[in-house]
Amino acid sequence: MNKQLNVTNPIYPIMIAIGVAHLINDTMQAVIPAMFPIFKSELGLTFTQIGMISFVLNIFASALQPAVGFISDKKPMPYALPIGMISSFIGIAIIAFTTQYWIIIIAVLFIGFGSAIFHPEGSRVSFMAAGSKRGLAQSIYQVGGNSGQALAPLISAYIFDILGQRGAAIILVIATFGIILLSKIATWYKKQLEQERATKKKRVLVSTLPPLTKKQVGIALTLLFTIIFARSFYTTNITSFYVFYLMDHYEVSLRLGQILIFTFMAFGVVGTFFGGSLSDRIGRKNVIILSVVGPMPFCLALPYVPLWAAMIFLVIIGTLIMISFSVTVVYAQELVPTKIGTMAGLTTGFAFGMGAIGAMVIGVLMDHKGIDFTMIVVSLLPLLLLVAFFLPKDKPASAAV
């Protein structure tokens, strides 16, 4: 029988390396929403078609991630990491040169497949390198991903607005570096697995939660997925469609609109980073509640304020609503501590899935009900986040070790 090994020494170079790899992976994925204005203006796609592209990208990744996580819990696959990025490389190469809607759909399937493979295994690498710094490690990992996503509006403003669709080929250079980096990480990952087998000791997660029944775990996961649903739906609206509202309602340029979206996402990265380390100190649930109470009044008021106030509100909302992004992943893993990959796949996959459904619904609403009406409806979604108050109470990680 394998002994359980609780590793307390963090391995910071690997934590940072997998964070950088996550940045590259999600930068490639961010190319798709960055191209939405190009798809609209140059290819003449409708909001519904744009929503469908986002839906296919995210729902494919969403459906595969839990399966990949489940398989990796039973049989870890170190070299799936570079293979996943190769798949995304192929997708970007296709999308840089096609003008056909159905080929764009095929291209995003490649990118979705690469993302689905990367996230569960990447989260496992983060866990293996974390030691006693679970919140910090997951934050570094998620900061990389959120930073990549935050680049979408800048890519749109400073690459696609200047070079057009073929500017996507520039991302292939970054992807090549990412494939090399993930190959190095995979080699380290494989050595760690070999060491575990040789010593018959396996890393385990020390949960900060009290003992829970299966029913209590099921209820807690339902509440957690409700939080992820509302957060993903709302942030998808801001990152993918709010730029059209800015251009229509405030009459700003595409470039200024994308800079404002970048501001929202950049402060989301800041929130993500501090959220993980904060949860190690004050507990996961407390940080999740902070991410609910803090941004809510600003979310509700955003559709009604002048441009200068909207700029400030985007900073506040981005920082606070994303402070729990990495924390919800860790919280789910601590609810089911024997299924690290499965829970990472479920939570991240569910977030992708809800973002996919959100994009589709928002696109249809904007086509049929108008941009202003859609923004008002979506502003109410954060009210669902209040279910966070009913999550089981945990204790700070420092007290659990």
N, C-alpha and C positions, 0 to 999 in steps of 0.2 A: 504493500500500500504506500502511495506517495505521501511524503511529509509535506506540510504546508510551510512555506517560507514567507515571512512578512519582511520585505526589504524596506529599510528606512532611509537609505542613502540615495538621494536623487542623482541622476546622471544628466547633468545640464546640457552637455553638447548634443546628446540625442534628443532631448526635449526641444532644443532650439532647432535642430536639423529637421525634425518631423513637422515643426511649426512652419518652417520655410517651405518644405514640400507641400504642406497644406495650402500655403499662400499661392504657390504656383498652380496647384490643382484647381483652386477656386477662381484664380485669375482666368484660367482657360474657360471655366464655366461661366464667368462673368462676361465673356465676349458676347454671349447670346443676348442678354438684356441690353448690353451696350449697343447692339446692332438694331434694336427695335425702331429707333427713329429712322435708320437707314432703310429698314424693311418697309416702313410706312411711306417715306418720301420717294425712294428710288424704285422699289418693287411694287408699290401701291397696295400693300397688304392692309386688310381691315384690322380693327382692334381684336375682333374675334379670332382671326388667323394668327395674330401675334400672341394672343392668349393661348392658342392651341400649341404653338411652338414651345412656349414656356411650360405648358401642361405636359407635353410629351417628354421634354427634357427631365422635368422634376418627378413626374409620376413613375417613369422608368427607373430612375435612380432610387425612388422611394420604395418601389416594389422589390427591387433586388437587394437593397442593403440589409434588411433583416435576415434574408436567406444567406447572404455572404457572412454576416455576423454569426449565425447559427453554425454554419459549416466551419468557420475559423475557430469557434470555441472547441469543436471536436478535433479539428485538424488545422492548426495555423498554417498560413500560406505566405511566407515572407516575400517570395518573388512575385506575388500577385500585385504588390505595390508598383513596381516599374511597368508591369504589363498593363495595369489600369491606365497609367499615364500615356502609354503608347496608343491605347484606344482613343483617348481624348485628343492626342496629337493628330490622329487620322481624321477625327471629326472636324477639328479646326481647319485642317488642310482642305477638306471638302467645302466647308462653308465659306472660305475666303474667295472662292471662285465661281460658285454656282448662283444662278438667278432663278432657279426653279423651286417653287414652294415645296414640292414633295421630296426633292433632294435635300433641302434644308432640314426637313423632318428626319430623314435618314442620318444626316450628319449629327443632329442632336442626340440620336440614339447612341451613337458611338461615344459622345461626350458623357451621356447619362450612365452608360455602362462603365466607363472609366471611373466616374465619380462613385458609383455604387461599390466598386471593388476597393477603392482607396480608403473610404471613410471608416469602415469597421476595423480594418487592419491598421490604419493609422492611429486610431484611438487605442488599439491594443499596444502599439509601440509606445505611445504616450504613457499608458499605464505601467508598462514594464520599466520605463525610465524614471517614473515619478518618485519611487520610494514613499516617504511620508508626506510628500507635497502633492497630493492628488488634485486639489483645487487649482493650485498654481500650474501644474503640468497640463491639465485640461484647458486652462485659460490660455497658456502659450500656444497650445495646439489650435484652439478655436480662434485666437487672435490672428494666427496665420490665415485661416480660412476666411474670416470676416474681412481681413485686410485685402485679400484677393478679390472678394466680392465688392468691397468698397472702391476698387479701381475701375469698376464698370463705367460709372459716369465720366471719369477722366479719360478712359479709353475712347468713349464715345465722343467727348469734346475735343480731344487733342490727337486722336488717330483717325477715327472714322469720319469725323466732320471735315478733316483735311484730305485724307487719302481715300476715303470711301471704303467700300466693303473689303477690298483686297488688302487693306491695312491689317486685317486679321492675321495675315501671314507673318507679321512681326512677332506675334505671340509664339510662333513655332520655335524661335530661338530660345525663348525662356523655357519652353517645354522640353527642349533637348537637355538643358541643364538639369531640369527636374527629374528626367529619366535617369541621368547619371547619379544624382544625389540619392534617389530612391533605391538604386541598385546598391549603393554603399550602405544605406540604412538596412536594407534587406539582408545583407551579409552579417551585420551586427545582430539583427533579429534572429537569424538562423543560429548563430553561435550561442545566443541566450537560451534558445530552445534545446540545443544540444547539451548545454550545461545543466539545465533542469532535468533532462533525461538521465544524464550521467550521475548526478547527485541524488536523484529521485526526490527532489524538492521542487515544489511549484509555488510561484508567487500567488498570493491571495489578497483580496481586497478586505481591509478592515472597515466595516460599516460604522457610520456614526449614528445610525438609527437604532432604536430599541428593538427587541424581538417582536416580529409581527406575524400574525396568522396569514394563510394564503388569501383569505378574504380581504384582510386589511391591505395586503400588498396589491391585490387587484383593484381595490377602490383607490388607493394612492396613485397607481399607474393611470387609472382613468382620469383622475383630477390633473395629473401631470400632463397627459396628452391633450386635455382641454386647454391647458395653459399654452402648450406648444402650438395647438391649432390657432388660437386667437392671435398669438404673437406672430406666427408665420404668415397668416392671412394679412395682418395689418402691415408688417414690414414689406411683404411682396407688393402691396399697394403703393407704398412710398417709393421703393427702389425701382419698380418697373413702370408705374403709371402716373405717379405724382408729377413727373416732369411735364406731362401733357396738360395737367391742371395748372401748373405754373405758367406755361406758355399761353394757355387759353384765358385763365382768370386774371393773371397779373401782367400778361403780355410781355414776358421776359423772353430773351433769346434762348435758343437751345443750349448754347454753351453756358450761360449763366444758370439756367435750370439744372444742367448736369452738375455744375459746381455745387449748387445747393444740395443736391442729392448726395454728392460725395461727402459734403459736410455732415449730413445725417449719418452716413455709413462710417465715416472716420471716427466720429464721437461714439458710435456703436462699438467700434474696435476698442476704444479707451474703456468703455463700460465693461466690455467682455473681459479685458485683462484684469481690471481691479476686482471684478465680481468673483473670480475664482479664488484669489488670495484672501479676499474678504470673507468668503464662505468658510475657509479654513479656520478663520478666527472667531466668527460670530455664528456660524451654522448655515447650512444650505437653505433651510426654509426661510430664515430671516432675510437672506439676500433675495430670494424669490419674491417675498412679500414687498420688499423695497422696490423691486422692478415693477410691481403692480400699482402700488399706491402713488409712487413718485410721478410717473408720466401721465396718469389717467386724466387729470383735468386739462392738460395740454393737448392730449389726443382729442378729447371731446370738443375743444375750442378751436382746433387748427383750421377747420374749413371756414371760419367766420372772421378771422383776424386779418389785418393789413399785411403787406409783404414784409415790412421790417419786423413785425412780431412773428410771422411765420418762420423767418430765418432763425430767430432766437428759440422758438418752440422746437424746431427740427433738431437743434443742438441738445436741448433738454431731453426730448423724447428719445433720440438716438442713444444718448448716454445711459439713461435709466432703464429703458425697456430691454436693452441688450445686456444689462449687468448680470442677468440670470442665464444667459445663453449657454455657457459652459456648465453652469451649476446644475441645470436641469438634466444634463447628460450624466454627471457624477451622481446626482440624487437617484436617478433611475438605476444606475449600476449598483448603488448601495442598497436599493430595494431588493435586487436580485444579484448578490455579489458573486455568485458562481457563473454568471453569464455575461462577462465583460463585453465580448464582441456582439452578442445578441442584443443587449440593451443599447449599446452604442448604435447598432444598425437600426433598431426600432425607433429610438428617439430622433436620430438624424434623418433616417428615412421618412419618418412621420412628418418631420418639419419640411422636408422636400415635397412630400405628397400634399400637405396642406398648402404649401406655396404654389404647387401646380394647380390644385383645385381653385385656389384663390385667384390666380392669374386668369384662369378660364372664366370664372364667374365675373370678375371685374371687367374683363374684356367685353363680355356679352352685355353687362349693365351699361358700360360706357357707350356701346353702339346703339342700345335701345332706349336708355333713360337719360343719357347725357353725362358729361364729366362731373358737373357740380353735384348732381343727385348722388352719384356713385361715391364721391368723397365724403358726403354727409353720412351715408349709410355705413361705410367702412369705419368712420370715426367712432361708431358705437361699439365696435367689436371688443376693445379693451375692457369693457365691463365684464366680459366672461372671465377675465384674469382673476377676479375676486375669489374664485374657487380655491386659490392658493392658501387662503386662511384655514382650510380644512385638511391640509396635508399633515401627515404625522410629524411631530416635532423631533428634530435631531439635536445632537450636541456638537460643539466645535471639534474639528478634526484633531486638534492638539490634545483634547481630553480623551479621544477615542484610542489614540496610539498607546 
